[in-house]
Amino acid sequence: PHSPHLFAWYSALRTYTHRHSHLSLKAVISRPGYLAFTPTHIDLTFDLSQIDIRIRKAGLDLNPGWLPWFGRVVQFHYEKVAGRTVAEPGEL
């Protein structure tokens, strides 16, 4: 069974994403990239070709830094990803 709290969070996130970027939530989160995590950090790295001005203008890839409720530093990176195979959505 689905949690009403989870559904409310998902609905709010979907609405916010569409309102501020004019993209679907799926389009925002289904971009190929790398996910690296340690006990203190989560780093999401995307190739420079993945930069989308709509996501940037909406602030959806701002580095939140330390998130006490998550217990980790979260950061987004854009860089040239030469020589690395980028994971497709669902492979992360």
N, C-alpha and C positions, 0 to 999 in steps of 0.2 A: 504493500500500500504506500501511496505517496504522502509525504508529510505536507500539511497545509503551509507550514513555515517555509519549506523548501520551494513549494510552488509559488508562494508569494515573492520570495527572493528572486526566483527565476523570471517571473513575470515582470518584476520591477527592472531587472537587469536587461531583459529583452526590450522593454519600452524605452529605457534610458539610451541603450545602444542605438536603437533606430532613430529616436528623436534627435540625438546629438551628432550622429555620423551618417544617417540615412542608409545604413547598412544593416543587414540582419545580424543577429547575435552569431549565427553559424558562420557567416562570412568573416566576422572579426576573429573568432577563435579557431577557425579551420585553416589557418595559414601554415605552410610548412616551415619548420624551424627546429631548433634544438632546445631541449630542456635539460638543465643540469641542476642537481640539488645536492646539498650537503646538510649536515645537522643545523647549520645556521643560515644558509642561503638557498634561494631558488633563482636561477638565471635563465631567462628565455632569450635565445639569440635567433635573429632572423637575418637573412641575406638582405643586402641593401635594396635589392629588387623588390622586396616585400613592403617597402615603405608605402603607406597609403595616406595621402594628405588628409583624408576624411577622418581616419583614426587618430592622426596626430592632432588635428584641430579640435577634436572632441576630447582630447586628453586621455584617451583610452589606453595609451601605452606610456604614461608618465611613470617614472620610478617611484613607487610608494615608499621604498626604503624599508626600515624596520617596522614590522607589523606585530605589535605585542600579542594580539589575539591569535596570530598565526605562528608566533615564535620564530620567525625567520625574516631575513632581509629579502625583498623581492625586487628584481631589476630586469629591465628590458634592454636588449642590445641590438643594434643594427650594424653589421659589418660585412665586408666582402668575405664570402664563405667559399673561397677557392680551394679545391682539392678535398672538400668534405661532402659527403652525401647528405642532403637535407632530408630529414624524415618527413614523410607525407602525413597529413592529418590522420589520426588514429594510431600512428606508430610510436608516438611519444610515450 
